[in-house]
Amino acid sequence: MTVRESLPAESEIPGWAPYREWFRSRWKQGGAAAWLLLFAHLSVGTLLFLVLSALPTGGGLLSLIQAVLLAIVGYATVMPPGEPYAAWTAAQWETNDQRKLYIVIGNAVAAFFVLGVVIGLPFNGFIGGVQSLLYLAAAYSLITLALNLHWGYAGIFNIGVAGFMAVGVYAMAIVSSPVDPGASGAPGLGLPLVVGIVVGTLVATLVGLVAALPALRLRADYFAIVTVAFSEIIRYFLLSGEFETFSLPLLGTVGTGGAIGKSPPPTPIRLLFYESHGAGADPALLGSVLFPLFDSLRLTIIPDGYAMNLGIATVPIGFTLDLTVEPSVIAGFFEVAVLVIAAGGFYWLLRRVGNSPFGRVLKAIREDETVAKSLGKDTNAFKLVSFALGCGLMGLGGILWFGQQGYIVPNNFKPIITFYVWVALMIGGAGSNTGSVLGGSLFVATLWEGPRYLKNAAESAVSFPSAPNNIIEALLPVFAGQLAPLLSFFVSNISSIRLVFIGALLVWLMQRRPEGLLGHRTEEAAAIPLVRSNGGESDE
Amino acid sequence: MESRTIAARGRRLLAEPSFSVVAGLVGLLLAVDLVRRLATGDLTAAQFLSYLWDGLVFGLGLGLAGIGLSMTYSILNFANFSHGDYLTTGAFTGWSVTWLLAGLGTGLSSIRLLLIDTGISTNVLNISVLAAPIQILAGLVAAAVITVGVSLALDRVVYKPMRDEEGISLLIASIGVALALRYTLVLFYNTDSRGLTAGNATFRVPVGVGSITVTVHQITLVVVGMALMLGVHLLLQRSKLGKAMRAMADNEDLARVTGIPTERVVRFTWIIGGGLAGAAGFLLALERGNMNFILGWRLLLPVFAAVILGGIGSIYGAMFGGLAIGVARSVSTVWIPAEFSLVASFVLMILVLLFKPSGLFSGRTTA
């Protein structure tokens, strides 16, 4: 660990440099005292920050001073503990791949939290932000894991991921939707949800098998075009009015809902919290315990009515920590739990597959199909099975992802979502299951939910002037020394900018780091390690 | 292993009857049915001819766009998924120029004109081939030139450092380029769909009891498209460049050993391909009279279908494939609902890839 050189400006503030030195040495001694010091330091800093930000300034010079003071307090709060934290993180990062994953997820959640506090979002707001972050991170991890089986293990270039997800989701929805859906919605078979999930997964597997049977012998780039066209064909079929409702022989009338879409069958998660699936249902079970608990969670730190006399003005300093969380967010965390458990299951399954004799053949095919073939392996059969298995997992992942959301429309499954999954896989590194989860989480945290959350947070904190309509009108005032239009343009167009960035990142990854973060692919063909393990993951 | 035998049997079943024979039989059946429908009056001659005309117009646009895709596919060896967004780039930048020129002297702000502001009524500018031919020509040239510039810049930044990599790496990179390019355009032009032209002259050509509707803009697309294709054909047949391209598509290493300046050939590939893509985007937007930022991306798969049908690397193939896909798309509505017409062309593409991957014009005969 290198001791960071303190900035010249730092040493000029009396007491700061000695304090940091003292903090450093105290932390090095370790023990409970060090942790107590850390806690005290952070508490004082946070409290100072909160009180400062609560001061009414009324704009103008005073608010500028406030912003500067806030920045100073924030810096002073973060820096001393930040140094050992960064060193600890760096050491953990080097340890192994799982640690990297924990670091990424932990830091993303912490960043969402801190940002929420700094901007002053209501507690429910940033808990909700964290919830949707985790939901999407787990969902992307599921699909990326399945794609890793295709590209990372077997070297099959599939860019029809969205289509296989759609097949699974729609098959599940058709099997498990009620026979009589009422005024709105398309009818289904009304079978239990478990049957729907199993059938959906099987149908996705079967469709994958049917698609791969003739197509797998194609060159990789032709196969790519076939798969993307296949997924578009599926989407057009779902969009079409012809199948809005149709009758299946022996089974009855079912439907896709066409372009209007279809509600997924109700999830049992809701029954953990409510008496029934209806919109106005009363809380039950967990709901009756958790909802009231979080509804009244307010900690009064300084009661209202207290005020501080600053000489020039009297400032009210009443402060209540509002920790209320809305029922929908609480229930949402249980949906997240379902996805996280499923991601764990996928991870376990793919690890087993990857380390089995079957998986070793797949890796051999990926490295050199001709060699695998000449060693007597029927490479096509291996690719076929792994492709079908991956498609089944995509179907199941899609079911868990979209089945828990309010409404399913065919346009959820545009090719763009396939490309997002690919970006996640490329970030994490093809060939590594841990990398897939890492990539999915990083993609969602930094590229997907992060910018959106940042935008919401920024907009709720600062009132931006109305954004210019295009980049030219945003750039022109810059020459006149005005940065505000450009800034508000960037904030209001963050969804386009992040896509430009995602594209550029994909290019950069392919040029500079095609192996991603963890796709080092240093594996052995033998079932037992041939060299002493050096702590790294050797069989990924 | 059981799956092995099943797989093998399934594949044999699918592959054994020669694809051409089956395709010929199906084609014959459809033709017979078409004649029957025409004879019985299920389908009037006018209807059939207007399907053909629409297919021809759309197909020429696809073919024009497909030449560039086909050339980069055979010479640089990768499927360029950003090609659709080259079309969009051409369409938007070209129409910016046309609008700017058409709006001179109307007192409208030039920034609003350049950005094809949806707030400006198309009736005010009154752009059509007959009313503003110079502006449209300037826009067409600008579309081609700017798209050439963009594709050369992207080649320099993205593809040149990856020249020796596999096709798949380049393909993934091109997906990144597609995203970045499309949403950079959105930063300028936003996501709204916008009208472009006004007062498109329409002719009715009477056929039997009905009539075919032909617009001037359709004729423009057909004429300009054919002229550009003829130009490319002559360029590649008569010049050394064409020969060098064919050599490179055949065997790049051998071409370099023979002293062909491969980087220069690559540059000309992008110039021709990008220019035609930009022009095709501009003309397709002209023919439709409106556009949005997804224009090119939506056309990408049909263009791929055209190129694959004709045979990757073959320019005649791209032209023919474009026409075939265009006509198939519109004529297929005789048998299937219109919402499946695109599906039909994708299925056709998949079948060609499966059973005759070299395409109908069989392989690498650039020009």
Contacts between the chains, C-beta under 8 A, distances in Angstrom:
chain1	res1	chain2	res2	distance
A	157	B	168	5.9
A	157	B	171	8.0
A	159	B	175	8.0
A	213	B	7	6.4
A	213	B	10	5.3
A	213	B	11	6.9
A	213	B	14	7.8
A	214	B	10	7.7
A	214	B	11	6.6
A	214	B	14	5.3
A	214	B	15	7.9
A	214	B	354	5.2
A	215	B	350	7.8
A	215	B	353	7.9
A	215	B	354	6.6
A	217	B	11	7.4
A	218	B	353	6.3
A	218	B	354	7.2
A	218	B	357	6.9
A	219	B	357	7.6
A	220	B	167	7.3
A	220	B	168	5.4
A	221	B	78	6.9
A	221	B	79	4.8
A	221	B	167	5.2
A	221	B	168	6.6
A	221	B	171	6.0
A	222	B	308	7.9
A	222	B	353	5.1
A	222	B	357	6.1
A	224	B	79	6.8
A	224	B	168	7.7
A	224	B	171	6.4
A	225	B	79	6.3
A	225	B	304	5.7
A	225	B	308	7.1
A	225	B	349	7.5
A	225	B	353	6.8
A	226	B	350	5.3
A	226	B	353	5.7
A	226	B	354	7.7
A	228	B	301	7.0
A	229	B	301	5.8
A	229	B	304	7.7
A	229	B	305	7.7
A	229	B	346	4.4
A	229	B	349	6.1
A	229	B	350	5.8
A	230	B	346	8.0
A	230	B	350	7.0
A	232	B	301	6.2
A	232	B	342	8.0
A	232	B	346	6.3
A	233	B	343	5.1
A	233	B	346	5.3
A	233	B	347	6.8
A	236	B	339	6.9
A	236	B	340	6.8
A	236	B	342	6.4
A	236	B	343	4.9
A	237	B	340	8.0
A	237	B	343	7.1
A	239	B	339	7.1
A	240	B	337	7.1
A	240	B	339	4.8
A	240	B	340	6.6
A	241	B	337	8.0
A	241	B	339	7.0
A	242	B	337	6.2
A	242	B	339	7.6
A	242	B	340	7.9
A	378	B	1	6.5
A	378	B	4	4.8
A	380	B	4	7.8
A	380	B	7	6.2
A	381	B	1	5.8
A	381	B	3	5.1
A	381	B	4	4.4
A	381	B	7	5.8
A	384	B	3	6.5
A	384	B	7	5.7
A	385	B	3	6.3
A	419	B	175	5.6
A	419	B	179	6.9
A	422	B	172	6.9
A	422	B	175	7.1
A	426	B	172	7.0
A	469	B	115	7.7
A	469	B	117	7.9
A	469	B	190	6.7
A	470	B	115	5.3
A	470	B	187	7.1
A	470	B	188	5.5
A	470	B	189	7.0
A	470	B	190	6.6
A	471	B	187	4.7
A	471	B	188	5.6
A	472	B	111	5.7
A	472	B	114	7.5
A	472	B	115	6.8
A	472	B	188	6.9
A	473	B	111	6.6
A	493	B	186	7.9
A	493	B	187	6.2
A	496	B	183	4.5
A	496	B	186	4.6
A	496	B	187	5.6
A	497	B	183	7.5
A	497	B	187	7.1
A	499	B	179	5.5
A	499	B	180	7.7
A	499	B	182	7.6
A	499	B	183	4.1
A	500	B	179	7.3
A	500	B	180	4.9
A	500	B	183	4.6
A	500	B	184	5.5
A	500	B	187	7.3
A	501	B	180	7.9
A	502	B	176	7.6
A	502	B	179	5.8
A	502	B	180	7.9
A	503	B	175	7.8
A	503	B	176	4.4
A	503	B	177	6.5
A	503	B	178	6.9
A	503	B	179	3.2
A	503	B	180	3.1
A	503	B	181	7.4
A	503	B	182	8.0
A	503	B	183	7.2
A	504	B	176	6.7
A	504	B	180	5.1
A	505	B	176	7.2
A	506	B	172	6.6
A	506	B	173	6.8
A	506	B	175	6.4
A	506	B	176	3.0
A	506	B	179	7.1
A	507	B	158	5.3
A	507	B	173	4.9
A	507	B	176	4.0
A	507	B	177	6.2
A	507	B	180	7.2
A	510	B	162	6.8
A	510	B	165	7.9
A	510	B	169	5.2
A	510	B	170	7.8
A	510	B	172	5.3
A	510	B	173	4.2
A	510	B	176	7.0
A	511	B	158	7.5
A	511	B	161	5.6
A	511	B	162	6.0
A	511	B	173	7.1
A	514	B	169	6.2
